[in-house]
Amino acid sequence: MRVTIQRVSEASVTIRGNVHSSINKGLLVLAGFEEADTTEDLEWTAAKLVNLRIFTDENDLMNLSIKDINGDMIIVSQFTLHAMTKKGNRPSFIRAAKPDIAIPLYEKFIFLAAKELGKNVGTGEFGADMKVALINDGPVTINIDSKNRE
């Protein structure tokens, strides 16, 4: 499982012209799944997201987690995080899980992240053409791969 997280002062997901999710201060999470992902990958990543200390404290140091600041989160499915670009100029997405596997993983990850955070998280819509808007705060952008956790 791969995620790209962005610390945001605001973010939204618009689908078919309607705002589907929006938050103020918190995290926008782009999540990509592969067939080898397990519940352990999902649990580890959800816990990592919620406890990652990337928000600034009173001394302007990154010492606070999203839980510490009572921030919000949007999780958007993003199969292109598994793009392979070694050959040619057209990315290959062969490592990305097909919808029949990815959708249940996405839904379980949303559930686990909300449980870790202690409140609902916003989402996108799997497979939809989404317009994601954000104001990256910092900017702070971090990539995490659950297969590289050791």
C-alpha positions as CSV (number, residue, x, y, z in Angstrom):
1,M,0.0,0.0,0.0
2,R,1.3,3.4,-0.9
3,V,0.0,6.8,0.4
4,T,0.9,10.3,-0.3
5,I,-0.1,12.6,2.5
6,Q,-0.3,16.3,2.3
7,R,-0.7,18.6,5.3
8,V,-3.5,21.0,4.3
9,S,-5.1,24.1,5.6
10,E,-8.1,23.1,3.4
11,A,-9.0,20.5,0.9
12,S,-12.0,19.3,-1.1
13,V,-13.1,16.6,-3.5
14,T,-15.6,17.5,-6.2
15,I,-17.4,14.8,-8.2
16,R,-19.7,15.6,-11.2
17,G,-19.8,19.2,-10.2
18,N,-20.8,18.6,-6.5
19,V,-18.5,18.9,-3.5
20,H,-18.3,15.3,-2.1
21,S,-16.0,16.0,0.8
22,S,-14.3,19.1,2.3
23,I,-12.1,19.8,5.3
24,N,-10.2,22.6,6.9
25,K,-6.9,21.9,8.7
26,G,-5.8,18.3,8.4
27,L,-4.5,15.7,5.9
28,L,-5.4,14.9,2.3
29,V,-4.4,11.3,1.8
30,L,-4.0,9.7,-1.7
31,A,-4.1,5.9,-1.2
32,G,-3.0,3.3,-3.8
33,F,-3.5,-0.4,-3.2
34,E,-1.9,-3.5,-4.7
35,E,-3.1,-7.1,-4.7
36,A,-0.4,-8.1,-2.1
37,D,-1.8,-5.7,0.5
38,T,-3.1,-7.2,3.7
39,T,-5.1,-6.1,6.7
40,E,-1.7,-5.6,8.4
41,D,-0.7,-3.1,5.7
42,L,-3.9,-1.2,6.2
43,E,-3.7,-1.1,10.0
44,W,-0.1,-0.1,10.0
45,T,-0.7,2.7,7.5
46,A,-3.8,4.0,9.3
47,A,-2.0,4.1,12.6
48,K,1.0,5.8,11.0
49,L,-1.1,8.5,9.4
50,V,-3.0,9.4,12.6
51,N,0.2,9.4,14.8
52,L,2.6,11.1,12.4
53,R,3.9,14.3,14.0
54,I,3.8,16.7,11.1
55,F,1.8,19.6,12.6
56,T,3.6,22.5,14.3
57,D,3.5,23.2,18.0
58,E,3.8,26.5,19.8
59,N,7.6,26.6,19.0
60,D,6.9,26.1,15.2
61,L,8.4,22.5,15.4
62,M,6.7,19.5,13.8
63,N,5.7,17.8,17.1
64,L,1.9,17.3,16.8
65,S,-0.2,14.7,15.1
66,I,-3.5,15.1,13.4
67,K,-5.1,13.7,16.6
68,D,-3.3,16.3,18.7
69,I,-4.8,19.2,16.7
70,N,-8.2,17.6,16.2
71,G,-7.7,17.8,12.5
72,D,-9.7,16.3,9.7
73,M,-8.8,13.9,6.9
74,I,-9.9,13.1,3.4
75,I,-8.8,9.8,1.8
76,V,-8.9,9.5,-2.0
77,S,-8.2,6.3,-4.0
78,Q,-5.2,6.8,-6.3
79,F,-4.1,3.8,-8.3
80,T,-1.5,5.9,-10.1
81,L,0.7,5.8,-7.0
82,H,1.7,2.4,-8.3
83,A,2.9,3.7,-11.7
84,M,6.0,2.0,-13.1
85,T,7.9,4.4,-15.3
86,K,11.2,2.5,-16.1
87,K,10.3,1.5,-19.6
88,G,9.1,4.0,-22.2
89,N,7.0,7.1,-21.6
90,R,3.7,5.6,-20.9
91,P,3.3,4.5,-17.2
92,S,2.3,0.9,-16.4
93,F,-0.2,0.3,-13.6
94,I,0.1,-3.5,-13.5
95,R,1.0,-3.4,-9.8
96,A,-2.2,-1.5,-8.9
97,A,-5.0,-3.8,-7.6
98,K,-8.0,-4.3,-9.8
99,P,-11.3,-2.8,-8.6
100,D,-12.6,-6.1,-7.2
101,I,-9.6,-6.2,-4.8
102,A,-8.9,-2.4,-4.4
103,I,-12.5,-1.3,-3.5
104,P,-12.7,-3.5,-0.4
105,L,-9.2,-2.5,0.6
106,Y,-10.1,1.2,0.2
107,E,-13.3,0.8,2.2
108,K,-11.5,-1.0,5.0
109,F,-8.7,1.5,5.1
110,I,-11.3,4.3,5.4
111,F,-12.9,2.5,8.3
112,L,-9.5,1.9,10.0
113,A,-8.4,5.5,9.6
114,A,-11.6,6.8,11.0
115,K,-11.4,4.4,14.0
116,E,-7.8,5.5,14.7
117,L,-8.7,9.2,14.3
118,G,-11.8,8.9,16.4
119,K,-14.1,10.5,13.9
120,N,-15.4,10.2,10.3
121,V,-13.1,10.9,7.4
122,G,-14.0,12.4,4.1
123,T,-13.6,10.4,1.0
124,G,-13.6,10.4,-2.8
125,E,-15.5,7.9,-4.9
126,F,-13.6,5.0,-6.2
127,G,-13.1,5.1,-10.0
128,A,-14.8,8.5,-10.3
129,D,-13.3,11.5,-12.2
130,M,-12.6,13.7,-9.2
131,K,-11.4,17.2,-8.9
132,V,-9.2,17.5,-5.8
133,A,-8.4,20.9,-4.5
134,L,-6.1,21.7,-1.7
135,I,-4.0,24.3,-0.1
136,N,-0.8,22.5,1.0
137,D,0.3,23.9,4.3
138,G,4.1,24.2,4.5
139,P,4.2,22.7,2.0
140,V,4.4,19.3,3.7
141,T,4.1,16.2,1.4
142,I,5.1,12.7,2.6
143,N,5.1,9.4,0.8
144,I,4.7,6.2,2.8
145,D,4.9,2.6,1.5
146,S,3.7,-0.1,3.8
147,K,6.0,-2.6,2.2
148,N,9.0,-0.4,3.3
149,R,8.2,-0.2,7.0
150,E,11.1,-2.2,8.4
